[in-house]
Amino acid sequence: MKQLLLIPLLALAGCATTGGGAPVDVKGADVTRKAMDNGDTIEEYRVGGTLRMVKVTPARGAPFYMYDRDGDGRMDSDKDGTKPVYWKLYSW
């Protein structure tokens, strides 16, 4: 019985780990790092001079990301104007 439960759990774990990587292509990007007075680090990824991704590493807490998927140089926003923030939850 335990073996029958293990198979679906392994399949679900495999589905959860697919996809990887950033949702925008930042290969060959120019990276600019800024250290803020409060200890945060901001990394801007620019491809061809256009801002594509921002990674913020706070002094305390996990890093988070903001993306520009359509390449207009502005971070994406939802319908109501809020800018979504993404955290990497799991990696190996």
PDB file with one MODEL, atoms N, CA, C and O in Angstrom:
MODEL        1
ATOM      1  N   MET A   1       0.818  -1.195   0.000  1.00  0.00           N
ATOM      2  CA  MET A   1       0.000   0.000   0.000  1.00  0.00           C
ATOM      3  C   MET A   1       0.864   1.262   0.000  1.00  0.00           C
ATOM      4  O   MET A   1       0.560   2.227  -0.701  1.00  0.00           O
ATOM      5  N   LYS A   2       1.941   1.251   0.789  1.00  0.00           N
ATOM      6  CA  LYS A   2       2.814   2.416   0.838  1.00  0.00           C
ATOM      7  C   LYS A   2       3.459   2.681  -0.513  1.00  0.00           C
ATOM      8  O   LYS A   2       3.683   3.835  -0.879  1.00  0.00           O
ATOM      9  N   GLN A   3       3.759   1.616  -1.259  1.00  0.00           N
ATOM     10  CA  GLN A   3       4.374   1.788  -2.569  1.00  0.00           C
ATOM     11  C   GLN A   3       3.399   2.450  -3.544  1.00  0.00           C
ATOM     12  O   GLN A   3       3.815   3.222  -4.408  1.00  0.00           O
ATOM     13  N   LEU A   4       2.127   2.157  -3.410  1.00  0.00           N
ATOM     14  CA  LEU A   4       1.134   2.769  -4.293  1.00  0.00           C
ATOM     15  C   LEU A   4       1.001   4.272  -4.026  1.00  0.00           C
ATOM     16  O   LEU A   4       0.717   5.040  -4.946  1.00  0.00           O
ATOM     17  N   LEU A   5       1.200   4.685  -2.802  1.00  0.00           N
ATOM     18  CA  LEU A   5       1.152   6.109  -2.477  1.00  0.00           C
ATOM     19  C   LEU A   5       2.429   6.832  -2.900  1.00  0.00           C
ATOM     20  O   LEU A   5       2.401   8.025  -3.202  1.00  0.00           O
ATOM     21  N   LEU A   6       3.532   6.116  -2.919  1.00  0.00           N
ATOM     22  CA  LEU A   6       4.808   6.725  -3.251  1.00  0.00           C
ATOM     23  C   LEU A   6       4.880   7.143  -4.725  1.00  0.00           C
ATOM     24  O   LEU A   6       5.466   8.179  -5.040  1.00  0.00           O
ATOM     25  N   ILE A   7       4.307   6.370  -5.609  1.00  0.00           N
ATOM     26  CA  ILE A   7       4.377   6.650  -7.043  1.00  0.00           C
ATOM     27  C   ILE A   7       3.708   7.988  -7.394  1.00  0.00           C
ATOM     28  O   ILE A   7       4.333   8.799  -8.079  1.00  0.00           O
ATOM     29  N   PRO A   8       2.466   8.257  -6.957  1.00  0.00           N
ATOM     30  CA  PRO A   8       1.880   9.563  -7.279  1.00  0.00           C
ATOM     31  C   PRO A   8       2.625  10.733  -6.640  1.00  0.00           C
ATOM     32  O   PRO A   8       2.695  11.813  -7.226  1.00  0.00           O
ATOM     33  N   LEU A   9       3.179  10.531  -5.449  1.00  0.00           N
ATOM     34  CA  LEU A   9       3.928  11.602  -4.804  1.00  0.00           C
ATOM     35  C   LEU A   9       5.190  11.937  -5.582  1.00  0.00           C
ATOM     36  O   LEU A   9       5.538  13.109  -5.724  1.00  0.00           O
ATOM     37  N   LEU A  10       5.875  10.924  -6.086  1.00  0.00           N
ATOM     38  CA  LEU A  10       7.071  11.168  -6.892  1.00  0.00           C
ATOM     39  C   LEU A  10       6.721  11.855  -8.209  1.00  0.00           C
ATOM     40  O   LEU A  10       7.456  12.730  -8.668  1.00  0.00           O
ATOM     41  N   ALA A  11       5.606  11.465  -8.814  1.00  0.00           N
ATOM     42  CA  ALA A  11       5.164  12.112 -10.053  1.00  0.00           C
ATOM     43  C   ALA A  11       4.823  13.575  -9.808  1.00  0.00           C
ATOM     44  O   ALA A  11       5.161  14.435 -10.621  1.00  0.00           O
ATOM     45  N   LEU A  12       4.163  13.861  -8.705  1.00  0.00           N
ATOM     46  CA  LEU A  12       3.816  15.233  -8.362  1.00  0.00           C
ATOM     47  C   LEU A  12       5.070  16.060  -8.095  1.00  0.00           C
ATOM     48  O   LEU A  12       5.146  17.215  -8.516  1.00  0.00           O
ATOM     49  N   ALA A  13       6.047  15.491  -7.406  1.00  0.00           N
ATOM     50  CA  ALA A  13       7.295  16.191  -7.142  1.00  0.00           C
ATOM     51  C   ALA A  13       8.025  16.499  -8.445  1.00  0.00           C
ATOM     52  O   ALA A  13       8.625  17.566  -8.576  1.00  0.00           O
ATOM     53  N   GLY A  14       7.984  15.594  -9.397  1.00  0.00           N
ATOM     54  CA  GLY A  14       8.604  15.826 -10.698  1.00  0.00           C
ATOM     55  C   GLY A  14       7.938  16.962 -11.448  1.00  0.00           C
ATOM     56  O   GLY A  14       8.618  17.752 -12.104  1.00  0.00           O
ATOM     57  N   CYS A  15       6.630  17.056 -11.364  1.00  0.00           N
ATOM     58  CA  CYS A  15       5.904  18.154 -12.016  1.00  0.00           C
ATOM     59  C   CYS A  15       6.226  19.489 -11.361  1.00  0.00           C
ATOM     60  O   CYS A  15       6.314  20.510 -12.044  1.00  0.00           O
ATOM     61  N   ALA A  16       6.400  19.490 -10.064  1.00  0.00           N
ATOM     62  CA  ALA A  16       6.654  20.741  -9.346  1.00  0.00           C
ATOM     63  C   ALA A  16       8.041  21.289  -9.633  1.00  0.00           C
ATOM     64  O   ALA A  16       8.265  22.490  -9.480  1.00  0.00           O
ATOM     65  N   THR A  17       8.977  20.442 -10.046  1.00  0.00           N
ATOM     66  CA  THR A  17      10.342  20.913 -10.260  1.00  0.00           C
ATOM     67  C   THR A  17      10.627  21.265 -11.710  1.00  0.00           C
ATOM     68  O   THR A  17      11.721  21.743 -12.008  1.00  0.00           O
ATOM     69  N   THR A  18       9.692  21.050 -12.618  1.00  0.00           N
ATOM     70  CA  THR A  18       9.943  21.399 -14.013  1.00  0.00           C
ATOM     71  C   THR A  18       9.728  22.885 -14.216  1.00  0.00           C
ATOM     72  O   THR A  18       9.028  23.528 -13.435  1.00  0.00           O
ATOM     73  N   GLY A  19      10.318  23.422 -15.247  1.00  0.00           N
ATOM     74  CA  GLY A  19      10.123  24.826 -15.554  1.00  0.00           C
ATOM     75  C   GLY A  19      11.362  25.650 -15.274  1.00  0.00           C
ATOM     76  O   GLY A  19      11.758  26.452 -16.120  1.00  0.00           O
ATOM     77  N   GLY A  20      11.984  25.487 -14.129  1.00  0.00           N
ATOM     78  CA  GLY A  20      13.231  26.157 -13.762  1.00  0.00           C
ATOM     79  C   GLY A  20      13.396  27.556 -14.314  1.00  0.00           C
ATOM     80  O   GLY A  20      12.436  28.119 -14.839  1.00  0.00           O
ATOM     81  N   GLY A  21      14.549  28.121 -14.218  1.00  0.00           N
ATOM     82  CA  GLY A  21      14.969  29.346 -14.850  1.00  0.00           C
ATOM     83  C   GLY A  21      14.063  30.556 -14.754  1.00  0.00           C
ATOM     84  O   GLY A  21      12.921  30.474 -14.302  1.00  0.00           O
ATOM     85  N   ALA A  22      14.604  31.676 -15.189  1.00  0.00           N
ATOM     86  CA  ALA A  22      13.862  32.933 -15.189  1.00  0.00           C
ATOM     87  C   ALA A  22      12.892  32.963 -16.356  1.00  0.00           C
ATOM     88  O   ALA A  22      13.162  32.358 -17.394  1.00  0.00           O
ATOM     89  N   PRO A  23      11.760  33.657 -16.208  1.00  0.00           N
ATOM     90  CA  PRO A  23      10.789  33.730 -17.302  1.00  0.00           C
ATOM     91  C   PRO A  23      11.221  34.671 -18.424  1.00  0.00           C
ATOM     92  O   PRO A  23      10.520  34.777 -19.431  1.00  0.00           O
ATOM     93  N   VAL A  24      12.339  35.348 -18.279  1.00  0.00           N
ATOM     94  CA  VAL A  24      12.885  36.198 -19.338  1.00  0.00           C
ATOM     95  C   VAL A  24      14.311  35.745 -19.632  1.00  0.00           C
ATOM     96  O   VAL A  24      14.986  35.188 -18.766  1.00  0.00           O
ATOM     97  N   ASP A  25      14.760  35.990 -20.856  1.00  0.00           N
ATOM     98  CA  ASP A  25      16.108  35.586 -21.258  1.00  0.00           C
ATOM     99  C   ASP A  25      17.100  36.674 -20.857  1.00  0.00           C
ATOM    100  O   ASP A  25      17.066  37.783 -21.390  1.00  0.00           O
ATOM    101  N   VAL A  26      17.981  36.348 -19.916  1.00  0.00           N
ATOM    102  CA  VAL A  26      18.985  37.313 -19.459  1.00  0.00           C
ATOM    103  C   VAL A  26      20.403  36.825 -19.763  1.00  0.00           C
ATOM    104  O   VAL A  26      21.362  37.256 -19.122  1.00  0.00           O
ATOM    105  N   LYS A  27      20.531  35.926 -20.741  1.00  0.00           N
ATOM    106  CA  LYS A  27      21.860  35.459 -21.136  1.00  0.00           C
ATOM    107  C   LYS A  27      22.612  36.605 -21.801  1.00  0.00           C
ATOM    108  O   LYS A  27      22.080  37.286 -22.678  1.00  0.00           O
ATOM    109  N   GLY A  28      23.839  36.806 -21.379  1.00  0.00           N
ATOM    110  CA  GLY A  28      24.653  37.872 -21.933  1.00  0.00           C
ATOM    111  C   GLY A  28      24.268  39.263 -21.441  1.00  0.00           C
ATOM    112  O   GLY A  28      24.671  40.266 -22.031  1.00  0.00           O
ATOM    113  N   ALA A  29      23.498  39.326 -20.372  1.00  0.00           N
ATOM    114  CA  ALA A  29      23.047  40.617 -19.853  1.00  0.00           C
ATOM    115  C   ALA A  29      24.167  41.337 -19.115  1.00  0.00           C
ATOM    116  O   ALA A  29      25.049  40.709 -18.529  1.00  0.00           O
ATOM    117  N   ASP A  30      24.116  42.659 -19.155  1.00  0.00           N
ATOM    118  CA  ASP A  30      25.012  43.480 -18.349  1.00  0.00           C
ATOM    119  C   ASP A  30      24.380  43.610 -16.974  1.00  0.00           C
ATOM    120  O   ASP A  30      23.236  44.045 -16.850  1.00  0.00           O
ATOM    121  N   VAL A  31      25.127  43.232 -15.939  1.00  0.00           N
ATOM    122  CA  VAL A  31      24.602  43.243 -14.573  1.00  0.00           C
ATOM    123  C   VAL A  31      25.207  44.411 -13.813  1.00  0.00           C
ATOM    124  O   VAL A  31      26.428  44.565 -13.757  1.00  0.00           O
ATOM    125  N   THR A  32      24.350  45.225 -13.233  1.00  0.00           N
ATOM    126  CA  THR A  32      24.772  46.347 -12.403  1.00  0.00           C
ATOM    127  C   THR A  32      24.340  46.060 -10.978  1.00  0.00           C
ATOM    128  O   THR A  32      23.158  45.842 -10.713  1.00  0.00           O
ATOM    129  N   ARG A  33      25.305  46.059 -10.055  1.00  0.00           N
ATOM    130  CA  ARG A  33      25.005  45.792  -8.645  1.00  0.00           C
ATOM    131  C   ARG A  33      25.108  47.078  -7.847  1.00  0.00           C
ATOM    132  O   ARG A  33      26.055  47.851  -7.993  1.00  0.00           O
ATOM    133  N   LYS A  34      24.099  47.290  -6.992  1.00  0.00           N
ATOM    134  CA  LYS A  34      24.092  48.465  -6.120  1.00  0.00           C
ATOM    135  C   LYS A  34      23.891  48.003  -4.691  1.00  0.00           C
ATOM    136  O   LYS A  34      22.997  47.203  -4.414  1.00  0.00           O
ATOM    137  N   ALA A  35      24.710  48.496  -3.787  1.00  0.00           N
ATOM    138  CA  ALA A  35      24.540  48.210  -2.358  1.00  0.00           C
ATOM    139  C   ALA A  35      23.862  49.415  -1.726  1.00  0.00           C
ATOM    140  O   ALA A  35      24.365  50.535  -1.818  1.00  0.00           O
ATOM    141  N   MET A  36      22.733  49.189  -1.090  1.00  0.00           N
ATOM    142  CA  MET A  36      21.978  50.257  -0.454  1.00  0.00           C
ATOM    143  C   MET A  36      22.482  50.485   0.970  1.00  0.00           C
ATOM    144  O   MET A  36      23.173  49.635   1.532  1.00  0.00           O
ATOM    145  N   ASP A  37      22.138  51.624   1.546  1.00  0.00           N
ATOM    146  CA  ASP A  37      22.580  51.961   2.902  1.00  0.00           C
ATOM    147  C   ASP A  37      22.043  50.999   3.960  1.00  0.00           C
ATOM    148  O   ASP A  37      22.682  50.795   4.992  1.00  0.00           O
ATOM    149  N   ASN A  38      20.859  50.399   3.707  1.00  0.00           N
ATOM    150  CA  ASN A  38      20.256  49.494   4.687  1.00  0.00           C
ATOM    151  C   ASN A  38      20.769  48.057   4.572  1.00  0.00           C
ATOM    152  O   ASN A  38      20.306  47.181   5.303  1.00  0.00           O
ATOM    153  N   GLY A  39      21.715  47.802   3.669  1.00  0.00           N
ATOM    154  CA  GLY A  39      22.285  46.469   3.518  1.00  0.00           C
ATOM    155  C   GLY A  39      21.705  45.662   2.372  1.00  0.00           C
ATOM    156  O   GLY A  39      22.204  44.579   2.067  1.00  0.00           O
ATOM    157  N   ASP A  40      20.655  46.174   1.728  1.00  0.00           N
ATOM    158  CA  ASP A  40      20.069  45.476   0.584  1.00  0.00           C
ATOM    159  C   ASP A  40      20.994  45.580  -0.625  1.00  0.00           C
ATOM    160  O   ASP A  40      21.745  46.546  -0.762  1.00  0.00           O
ATOM    161  N   THR A  41      20.931  44.581  -1.496  1.00  0.00           N
ATOM    162  CA  THR A  41      21.679  44.591  -2.747  1.00  0.00           C
ATOM    163  C   THR A  41      20.700  44.513  -3.900  1.00  0.00           C
ATOM    164  O   THR A  41      19.809  43.663  -3.901  1.00  0.00           O
ATOM    165  N   ILE A  42      20.852  45.382  -4.877  1.00  0.00           N
ATOM    166  CA  ILE A  42      19.981  45.394  -6.049  1.00  0.00           C
ATOM    167  C   ILE A  42      20.828  45.095  -7.271  1.00  0.00           C
ATOM    168  O   ILE A  42      21.848  45.742  -7.508  1.00  0.00           O
ATOM    169  N   GLU A  43      20.390  44.096  -8.053  1.00  0.00           N
ATOM    170  CA  GLU A  43      21.074  43.735  -9.292  1.00  0.00           C
ATOM    171  C   GLU A  43      20.129  44.002 -10.453  1.00  0.00           C
ATOM    172  O   GLU A  43      19.018  43.474 -10.486  1.00  0.00           O
ATOM    173  N   GLU A  44      20.567  44.823 -11.408  1.00  0.00           N
ATOM    174  CA  GLU A  44      19.780  45.128 -12.596  1.00  0.00           C
ATOM    175  C   GLU A  44      20.389  44.389 -13.780  1.00  0.00           C
ATOM    176  O   GLU A  44      21.591  44.488 -14.027  1.00  0.00           O
ATOM    177  N   TYR A  45      19.569  43.657 -14.503  1.00  0.00           N
ATOM    178  CA  TYR A  45      20.007  42.899 -15.675  1.00  0.00           C
ATOM    179  C   TYR A  45      19.487  43.612 -16.916  1.00  0.00           C
ATOM    180  O   TYR A  45      18.278  43.715 -17.129  1.00  0.00           O
ATOM    181  N   ARG A  46      20.428  44.108 -17.740  1.00  0.00           N
ATOM    182  CA  ARG A  46      20.061  44.833 -18.956  1.00  0.00           C
ATOM    183  C   ARG A  46      20.579  44.078 -20.180  1.00  0.00           C
ATOM    184  O   ARG A  46      21.743  43.684 -20.239  1.00  0.00           O
ATOM    185  N   VAL A  47      19.692  43.887 -21.148  1.00  0.00           N
ATOM    186  CA  VAL A  47      20.040  43.250 -22.413  1.00  0.00           C
ATOM    187  C   VAL A  47      19.871  44.296 -23.502  1.00  0.00           C
ATOM    188  O   VAL A  47      18.766  44.791 -23.725  1.00  0.00           O
ATOM    189  N   GLY A  48      20.957  44.634 -24.177  1.00  0.00           N
ATOM    190  CA  GLY A  48      20.909  45.664 -25.208  1.00  0.00           C
ATOM    191  C   GLY A  48      20.509  47.019 -24.650  1.00  0.00           C
ATOM    192  O   GLY A  48      19.884  47.813 -25.354  1.00  0.00           O
ATOM    193  N   GLY A  49      20.854  47.298 -23.406  1.00  0.00           N
ATOM    194  CA  GLY A  49      20.524  48.570 -22.778  1.00  0.00           C
ATOM    195  C   GLY A  49      19.126  48.646 -22.189  1.00  0.00           C
ATOM    196  O   GLY A  49      18.777  49.642 -21.556  1.00  0.00           O
ATOM    197  N   THR A  50      18.308  47.597 -22.389  1.00  0.00           N
ATOM    198  CA  THR A  50      16.941  47.576 -21.877  1.00  0.00           C
ATOM    199  C   THR A  50      16.881  46.759 -20.594  1.00  0.00           C
ATOM    200  O   THR A  50      17.381  45.635 -20.553  1.00  0.00           O
ATOM    201  N   LEU A  51      16.281  47.305 -19.556  1.00  0.00           N
ATOM    202  CA  LEU A  51      16.143  46.619 -18.283  1.00  0.00           C
ATOM    203  C   LEU A  51      15.183  45.445 -18.435  1.00  0.00           C
ATOM    204  O   LEU A  51      14.030  45.633 -18.823  1.00  0.00           O
ATOM    205  N   ARG A  52      15.655  44.218 -18.129  1.00  0.00           N
ATOM    206  CA  ARG A  52      14.827  43.027 -18.290  1.00  0.00           C
ATOM    207  C   ARG A  52      14.453  42.372 -16.969  1.00  0.00           C
ATOM    208  O   ARG A  52      13.382  41.775 -16.861  1.00  0.00           O
ATOM    209  N   MET A  53      15.331  42.474 -15.945  1.00  0.00           N
ATOM    210  CA  MET A  53      15.063  41.807 -14.674  1.00  0.00           C
ATOM    211  C   MET A  53      15.778  42.555 -13.559  1.00  0.00           C
ATOM    212  O   MET A  53      16.864  43.100 -13.753  1.00  0.00           O
ATOM    213  N   VAL A  54      15.150  42.572 -12.385  1.00  0.00           N
ATOM    214  CA  VAL A  54      15.757  43.154 -11.191  1.00  0.00           C
ATOM    215  C   VAL A  54      15.712  42.098 -10.098  1.00  0.00           C
ATOM    216  O   VAL A  54      14.666  41.500  -9.843  1.00  0.00           O
ATOM    217  N   LYS A  55      16.849  41.873  -9.454  1.00  0.00           N
ATOM    218  CA  LYS A  55      16.925  40.959  -8.318  1.00  0.00           C
ATOM    219  C   LYS A  55      17.274  41.789  -7.092  1.00  0.00           C
ATOM    220  O   LYS A  55      18.279  42.499  -7.076  1.00  0.00           O
ATOM    221  N   VAL A  56      16.437  41.693  -6.066  1.00  0.00           N
ATOM    222  CA  VAL A  56      16.662  42.412  -4.823  1.00  0.00           C
ATOM    223  C   VAL A  56      16.991  41.400  -3.739  1.00  0.00           C
ATOM    224  O   VAL A  56      16.204  40.493  -3.466  1.00  0.00           O
ATOM    225  N   THR A  57      18.158  41.556  -3.121  1.00  0.00           N
ATOM    226  CA  THR A  57      18.562  40.690  -2.019  1.00  0.00           C
ATOM    227  C   THR A  57      18.561  41.538  -0.754  1.00  0.00           C
ATOM    228  O   THR A  57      19.483  42.321  -0.530  1.00  0.00           O
ATOM    229  N   PRO A  58      17.523  41.386   0.080  1.00  0.00           N
ATOM    230  CA  PRO A  58      17.464  42.183   1.302  1.00  0.00           C
ATOM    231  C   PRO A  58      18.515  41.737   2.313  1.00  0.00           C
ATOM    232  O   PRO A  58      19.010  40.612   2.252  1.00  0.00           O
ATOM    233  N   ALA A  59      18.850  42.630   3.241  1.00  0.00           N
ATOM    234  CA  ALA A  59      19.817  42.288   4.284  1.00  0.00           C
ATOM    235  C   ALA A  59      19.313  41.103   5.094  1.00  0.00           C
ATOM    236  O   ALA A  59      20.100  40.260   5.525  1.00  0.00           O
ATOM    237  N   ARG A  60      18.019  41.037   5.298  1.00  0.00           N
ATOM    238  CA  ARG A  60      17.384  39.903   5.983  1.00  0.00           C
ATOM    239  C   ARG A  60      16.261  39.392   5.107  1.00  0.00           C
ATOM    240  O   ARG A  60      15.427  40.170   4.643  1.00  0.00           O
ATOM    241  N   GLY A  61      16.232  38.107   4.880  1.00  0.00           N
ATOM    242  CA  GLY A  61      15.165  37.529   4.078  1.00  0.00           C
ATOM    243  C   GLY A  61      15.673  36.990   2.759  1.00  0.00           C
ATOM    244  O   GLY A  61      16.857  37.084   2.437  1.00  0.00           O
ATOM    245  N   ALA A  62      14.755  36.426   2.010  1.00  0.00           N
ATOM    246  CA  ALA A  62      15.077  35.784   0.736  1.00  0.00           C
ATOM    247  C   ALA A  62      15.095  36.795  -0.402  1.00  0.00           C
ATOM    248  O   ALA A  62      14.343  37.769  -0.373  1.00  0.00           O
ATOM    249  N   PRO A  63      15.944  36.577  -1.405  1.00  0.00           N
ATOM    250  CA  PRO A  63      15.939  37.456  -2.580  1.00  0.00           C
ATOM    251  C   PRO A  63      14.610  37.350  -3.325  1.00  0.00           C
ATOM    252  O   PRO A  63      13.951  36.311  -3.293  1.00  0.00           O
ATOM    253  N   PHE A  64      14.223  38.436  -3.996  1.00  0.00           N
ATOM    254  CA  PHE A  64      13.034  38.394  -4.837  1.00  0.00           C
ATOM    255  C   PHE A  64      13.342  39.063  -6.167  1.00  0.00           C
ATOM    256  O   PHE A  64      14.322  39.796  -6.295  1.00  0.00           O
ATOM    257  N   TYR A  65      12.494  38.801  -7.154  1.00  0.00           N
ATOM    258  CA  TYR A  65      12.746  39.196  -8.533  1.00  0.00           C
ATOM    259  C   TYR A  65      11.560  39.967  -9.097  1.00  0.00           C
ATOM    260  O   TYR A  65      10.414  39.739  -8.711  1.00  0.00           O
ATOM    261  N   MET A  66      11.854  40.888 -10.022  1.00  0.00           N
ATOM    262  CA  MET A  66      10.838  41.576 -10.808  1.00  0.00           C
ATOM    263  C   MET A  66      11.268  41.457 -12.270  1.00  0.00           C
ATOM    264  O   MET A  66      12.451  41.581 -12.588  1.00  0.00           O
ATOM    265  N   TYR A  67      10.300  41.216 -13.156  1.00  0.00           N
ATOM    266  CA  TYR A  67      10.606  40.932 -14.560  1.00  0.00           C
ATOM    267  C   TYR A  67       9.927  41.907 -15.502  1.00  0.00           C
ATOM    268  O   TYR A  67       8.894  42.497 -15.182  1.00  0.00           O
ATOM    269  N   ASP A  68      10.537  42.064 -16.682  1.00  0.00           N
ATOM    270  CA  ASP A  68       9.930  42.759 -17.816  1.00  0.00           C
ATOM    271  C   ASP A  68       9.814  41.735 -18.931  1.00  0.00           C
ATOM    272  O   ASP A  68      10.772  41.516 -19.673  1.00  0.00           O
ATOM    273  N   ARG A  69       8.662  41.109 -19.056  1.00  0.00           N
ATOM    274  CA  ARG A  69       8.489  40.036 -20.039  1.00  0.00           C
ATOM    275  C   ARG A  69       8.292  40.550 -21.458  1.00  0.00           C
ATOM    276  O   ARG A  69       8.662  39.865 -22.412  1.00  0.00           O
ATOM    277  N   ASP A  70       7.717  41.747 -21.622  1.00  0.00           N
ATOM    278  CA  ASP A  70       7.425  42.228 -22.975  1.00  0.00           C
ATOM    279  C   ASP A  70       8.533  43.101 -23.563  1.00  0.00           C
ATOM    280  O   ASP A  70       8.426  43.525 -24.714  1.00  0.00           O
ATOM    281  N   GLY A  71       9.589  43.379 -22.805  1.00  0.00           N
ATOM    282  CA  GLY A  71      10.754  44.074 -23.328  1.00  0.00           C
ATOM    283  C   GLY A  71      10.599  45.570 -23.522  1.00  0.00           C
ATOM    284  O   GLY A  71      11.348  46.166 -24.295  1.00  0.00           O
ATOM    285  N   ASP A  72       9.639  46.198 -22.833  1.00  0.00           N
ATOM    286  CA  ASP A  72       9.451  47.638 -22.985  1.00  0.00           C
ATOM    287  C   ASP A  72      10.295  48.461 -22.010  1.00  0.00           C
ATOM    288  O   ASP A  72      10.225  49.690 -22.029  1.00  0.00           O
ATOM    289  N   GLY A  73      11.097  47.806 -21.153  1.00  0.00           N
ATOM    290  CA  GLY A  73      11.966  48.509 -20.229  1.00  0.00           C
ATOM    291  C   GLY A  73      11.320  48.854 -18.902  1.00  0.00           C
ATOM    292  O   GLY A  73      11.974  49.425 -18.029  1.00  0.00           O
ATOM    293  N   ARG A  74      10.040  48.516 -18.731  1.00  0.00           N
ATOM    294  CA  ARG A  74       9.343  48.752 -17.463  1.00  0.00           C
ATOM    295  C   ARG A  74       8.933  47.412 -16.874  1.00  0.00           C
ATOM    296  O   ARG A  74       8.551  46.495 -17.602  1.00  0.00           O
ATOM    297  N   MET A  75       9.015  47.304 -15.562  1.00  0.00           N
ATOM    298  CA  MET A  75       8.630  46.056 -14.907  1.00  0.00           C
ATOM    299  C   MET A  75       7.143  45.793 -15.129  1.00  0.00           C
ATOM    300  O   MET A  75       6.331  46.718 -15.134  1.00  0.00           O
ATOM    301  N   ASP A  76       6.800  44.521 -15.313  1.00  0.00           N
ATOM    302  CA  ASP A  76       5.411  44.143 -15.577  1.00  0.00           C
ATOM    303  C   ASP A  76       4.514  44.525 -14.411  1.00  0.00           C
ATOM    304  O   ASP A  76       4.953  44.559 -13.261  1.00  0.00           O
ATOM    305  N   SER A  77       3.244  44.813 -14.721  1.00  0.00           N
ATOM    306  CA  SER A  77       2.277  45.106 -13.675  1.00  0.00           C
ATOM    307  C   SER A  77       0.980  44.374 -13.993  1.00  0.00           C
ATOM    308  O   SER A  77       0.696  44.039 -15.143  1.00  0.00           O
ATOM    309  N   ASP A  78       0.205  44.137 -12.946  1.00  0.00           N
ATOM    310  CA  ASP A  78      -1.093  43.487 -13.104  1.00  0.00           C
ATOM    311  C   ASP A  78      -2.110  44.491 -13.637  1.00  0.00           C
ATOM    312  O   ASP A  78      -1.795  45.657 -13.871  1.00  0.00           O
ATOM    313  N   LYS A  79      -3.343  44.004 -13.824  1.00  0.00           N
ATOM    314  CA  LYS A  79      -4.412  44.869 -14.326  1.00  0.00           C
ATOM    315  C   LYS A  79      -4.672  46.065 -13.411  1.00  0.00           C
ATOM    316  O   LYS A  79      -5.022  47.149 -13.878  1.00  0.00           O
ATOM    317  N   ASP A  80      -4.498  45.860 -12.104  1.00  0.00           N
ATOM    318  CA  ASP A  80      -4.780  46.948 -11.164  1.00  0.00           C
ATOM    319  C   ASP A  80      -3.563  47.848 -10.922  1.00  0.00           C
ATOM    320  O   ASP A  80      -3.629  48.747 -10.084  1.00  0.00           O
ATOM    321  N   GLY A  81      -2.457  47.627 -11.636  1.00  0.00           N
ATOM    322  CA  GLY A  81      -1.294  48.493 -11.539  1.00  0.00           C
ATOM    323  C   GLY A  81      -0.229  48.048 -10.544  1.00  0.00           C
ATOM    324  O   GLY A  81       0.822  48.682 -10.451  1.00  0.00           O
ATOM    325  N   THR A  82      -0.476  46.966  -9.795  1.00  0.00           N
ATOM    326  CA  THR A  82       0.541  46.492  -8.861  1.00  0.00           C
ATOM    327  C   THR A  82       1.601  45.702  -9.609  1.00  0.00           C
ATOM    328  O   THR A  82       1.300  45.006 -10.578  1.00  0.00           O
ATOM    329  N   LYS A  83       2.824  45.810  -9.162  1.00  0.00           N
ATOM    330  CA  LYS A  83       3.921  45.081  -9.791  1.00  0.00           C
ATOM    331  C   LYS A  83       4.152  43.782  -9.026  1.00  0.00           C
ATOM    332  O   LYS A  83       4.464  43.811  -7.836  1.00  0.00           O
ATOM    333  N   PRO A  84       4.000  42.640  -9.701  1.00  0.00           N
ATOM    334  CA  PRO A  84       4.198  41.361  -9.005  1.00  0.00           C
ATOM    335  C   PRO A  84       5.659  41.138  -8.653  1.00  0.00           C
ATOM    336  O   PRO A  84       6.559  41.545  -9.388  1.00  0.00           O
ATOM    337  N   VAL A  85       5.880  40.496  -7.533  1.00  0.00           N
ATOM    338  CA  VAL A  85       7.212  40.164  -7.040  1.00  0.00           C
ATOM    339  C   VAL A  85       7.287  38.648  -6.960  1.00  0.00           C
ATOM    340  O   VAL A  85       6.329  38.006  -6.529  1.00  0.00           O
ATOM    341  N   TYR A  86       8.410  38.068  -7.369  1.00  0.00           N
ATOM    342  CA  TYR A  86       8.564  36.621  -7.418  1.00  0.00           C
ATOM    343  C   TYR A  86       9.692  36.183  -6.501  1.00  0.00           C
ATOM    344  O   TYR A  86      10.747  36.816  -6.455  1.00  0.00           O
ATOM    345  N   TRP A  87       9.467  35.096  -5.771  1.00  0.00           N
ATOM    346  CA  TRP A  87      10.492  34.484  -4.932  1.00  0.00           C
ATOM    347  C   TRP A  87      10.786  33.104  -5.472  1.00  0.00           C
ATOM    348  O   TRP A  87       9.882  32.416  -5.947  1.00  0.00           O
ATOM    349  N   LYS A  88      12.037  32.691  -5.405  1.00  0.00           N
ATOM    350  CA  LYS A  88      12.392  31.316  -5.745  1.00  0.00           C
ATOM    351  C   LYS A  88      12.114  30.493  -4.500  1.00  0.00           C
ATOM    352  O   LYS A  88      12.763  30.676  -3.470  1.00  0.00           O
ATOM    353  N   LEU A  89      11.146  29.583  -4.594  1.00  0.00           N
ATOM    354  CA  LEU A  89      10.729  28.828  -3.430  1.00  0.00           C
ATOM    355  C   LEU A  89      11.554  27.567  -3.207  1.00  0.00           C
ATOM    356  O   LEU A  89      11.771  27.151  -2.069  1.00  0.00           O
ATOM    357  N   TYR A  90      12.012  26.961  -4.299  1.00  0.00           N
ATOM    358  CA  TYR A  90      12.682  25.687  -4.154  1.00  0.00           C
ATOM    359  C   TYR A  90      13.690  25.521  -5.277  1.00  0.00           C
ATOM    360  O   TYR A  90      13.412  25.878  -6.422  1.00  0.00           O
ATOM    361  N   SER A  91      14.846  24.985  -4.960  1.00  0.00           N
ATOM    362  CA  SER A  91      15.875  24.790  -5.975  1.00  0.00           C
ATOM    363  C   SER A  91      16.824  23.685  -5.520  1.00  0.00           C
ATOM    364  O   SER A  91      16.989  23.445  -4.323  1.00  0.00           O
ATOM    365  N   TRP A  92      17.442  23.018  -6.487  1.00  0.00           N
ATOM    366  CA  TRP A  92      18.536  22.106  -6.171  1.00  0.00           C
ATOM    367  C   TRP A  92      19.512  22.040  -7.291  1.00  0.00           C
ATOM    368  O   TRP A  92      20.505  21.318  -7.203  1.00  0.00           O
TER     369      TRP A  92
ENDMDL
END
